[in-house]
Amino acid sequence: MINEIKAEASARMKKSLEALSVAFAKIRTGRAHPSLLDDVKVNYYGSEVQLSQAANISTEDGRTLAVIPWEKHLVPEIEKAILKSDLGLNPATSGDVVRIPLPPLTEETRKGFIKQARQEAESARVAVRNIRRDANNDLKGLLKDKEISEDEERKAQDDIQKLTDKFIGEIDKVLQDKEKDLMEI
């Protein structure tokens, strides 16, 4: 029982760390990366689909993304979808290719992105602490039902705390890397 609780807590904490990585991928740095357009939805025959399902997205150079739609008539739809997204990007069309130049980040926008990254990291830390609380509550329930001894509960709580500290340390490291990445010019 105790091992199952620890394994579940570990798996859930790992998912929180993965969710943080996904959130960080959406915060743009000075370089072009196709994952910036992951949340852009385009109207494709009457239904909203992710841009990556209607076009090929690639990086042309360090500051330009190229979007090549599967079908030529989608070019205006893709332009509209990118303009509607809250990414602050202005697409430029040349024939079948939609090019998206990324403006250089100003000091102000860098600080705003760092603030956003810190908020995402804090949300991940809170999620990890909530998982710890849930696991400790499960252990208290086992102790109350007399399925484990007090010593076993104390040892399991210590193990869960070590697990929590490990994942919070990883979150801090990922945040530090993202901040460093954002401050690079």
C-alpha positions in Angstrom: 0.0 0.0 0.0 2.7 2.5 1.0 4.7 1.8 -2.2 1.6 2.3 -4.3 1.0 5.7 -2.7 4.6 6.7 -3.3 4.6 5.5 -6.9 1.3 7.4 -7.6 2.7 10.6 -6.0 5.9 10.3 -8.0 4.0 9.8 -11.3 1.7 12.8 -10.6 4.7 15.0 -9.7 6.4 13.9 -13.0 3.3 15.0 -14.9 3.4 18.4 -13.2 7.0 18.8 -14.3 6.0 17.8 -17.9 3.2 20.3 -17.8 5.6 23.0 -16.8 7.9 22.1 -19.7 4.9 22.5 -22.1 4.0 25.8 -20.5 7.7 27.0 -20.9 7.7 26.0 -24.6 4.9 28.5 -25.2 6.9 31.3 -23.7 8.9 32.6 -26.6 12.6 33.4 -26.4 14.5 35.4 -29.0 14.7 32.3 -31.3 12.1 30.9 -33.7 10.7 27.5 -32.7 7.7 25.7 -34.3 6.3 25.0 -30.8 5.4 28.7 -30.5 2.4 28.0 -32.8 1.1 24.9 -31.0 -1.9 26.7 -29.6 -2.9 28.4 -32.9 -6.1 27.0 -34.3 -7.1 27.4 -37.9 -10.5 27.0 -39.6 -10.2 23.9 -41.7 -13.4 22.9 -43.6 -15.6 24.3 -40.9 -13.8 22.9 -37.9 -11.1 24.3 -35.7 -7.8 22.3 -35.9 -4.3 22.9 -34.7 -2.2 24.7 -37.2 0.3 21.8 -37.2 -2.5 19.5 -38.6 -3.2 21.8 -41.6 0.4 22.9 -42.5 4.0 22.2 -42.2 5.8 24.5 -39.7 9.5 25.0 -39.8 12.2 27.4 -38.9 13.8 29.3 -41.8 16.5 31.0 -39.7 16.9 32.0 -36.1 14.2 34.6 -36.2 11.7 33.4 -38.9 9.1 30.6 -39.0 7.8 29.3 -42.3 4.3 27.8 -42.5 3.5 25.9 -45.7 -0.2 24.8 -45.8 -1.2 21.5 -47.2 -3.8 23.3 -49.3 -3.3 26.7 -51.0 -6.7 28.1 -50.1 -5.7 27.9 -46.4 -3.1 30.7 -46.6 -5.6 33.5 -45.7 -7.1 31.4 -42.9 -3.6 30.7 -41.4 -2.8 34.4 -41.6 -6.0 35.3 -39.7 -5.4 32.6 -37.1 -1.9 33.8 -36.4 -3.1 37.5 -36.1 -5.9 36.4 -33.8 -3.6 34.5 -31.5 -2.2 36.5 -28.6 1.4 35.9 -29.7 1.9 39.4 -31.1 3.2 38.1 -34.5 2.6 39.6 -37.9 2.7 37.0 -40.7 3.9 37.9 -44.2 2.7 35.9 -47.2 4.6 35.2 -50.3 2.9 32.8 -52.6 2.1 29.5 -50.8 4.4 30.3 -47.8 3.4 32.2 -44.7 6.5 33.7 -43.1 6.4 34.8 -39.5 9.3 37.1 -38.5 9.8 37.2 -34.8 10.6 40.7 -33.5 13.6 40.9 -31.2 12.7 40.9 -27.6 13.0 44.2 -25.7 14.1 44.4 -22.1 10.5 45.0 -21.1 9.1 42.0 -22.9 11.9 39.8 -21.5 11.0 40.8 -18.0 7.4 40.1 -18.7 8.2 36.6 -20.0 10.4 35.9 -17.0 7.5 37.0 -14.7 5.2 34.6 -16.6 7.8 31.8 -16.3 8.0 32.3 -12.6 4.2 32.2 -12.2 4.2 28.9 -14.2 6.9 27.5 -12.0 5.1 28.5 -8.8 1.9 26.8 -10.1 4.0 23.7 -10.7 5.4 23.9 -7.1 1.9 24.3 -5.7 0.8 21.3 -7.7 3.7 19.2 -6.3 2.9 20.3 -2.7 -0.8 19.4 -3.2 0.3 15.9 -4.4 2.4 15.6 -1.2 -0.6 16.6 0.9 -2.8 14.0 -0.9 -0.3 11.3 -0.3 0.1 12.2 3.3 -3.6 12.2 3.8 -3.7 8.7 2.2 -1.1 7.5 4.7 -3.0 9.0 7.6 -6.1 7.1 6.4 -4.1 3.8 6.4 -2.8 4.6 9.9 -6.4 5.4 11.1 -7.6 2.1 9.6 -4.7 0.4 11.4 -3.3 -1.0 8.2 0.2 0.5 8.9 2.1 1.4 12.1 3.0 5.0 13.1 6.7 4.2 12.3 5.8 3.1 8.8 3.7 6.2 8.3 6.5 8.5 9.5 9.0 6.8 7.2 6.7 7.0 4.3 6.0 10.7 4.9 9.8 11.3 5.0 10.1 9.5 1.7 7.3 11.6 0.2 9.0 14.8 1.5 12.3 13.7 -0.2 10.4 13.1 -3.4 8.7 16.5 -3.1 12.1 18.2 -2.5 13.5 16.4 -5.5 10.8 17.6 -7.9 10.7 21.2 -6.5 14.5 21.2 -7.1 14.0 20.1 -10.7 11.3 22.8 -11.2 13.7 25.4 -9.9 16.5 24.2 -12.2 14.1 24.3 -15.3 13.0 27.8 -14.3 16.6 28.9 -13.9 17.4 27.6 -17.4 14.4 29.3 -18.9 15.3 32.6 -17.3 18.9 32.3 -18.6 17.5 31.5 -22.1 15.2 34.5 -22.0 17.9 36.9 -20.9 20.3 35.9 -23.7 20.5 38.4 -26.5 
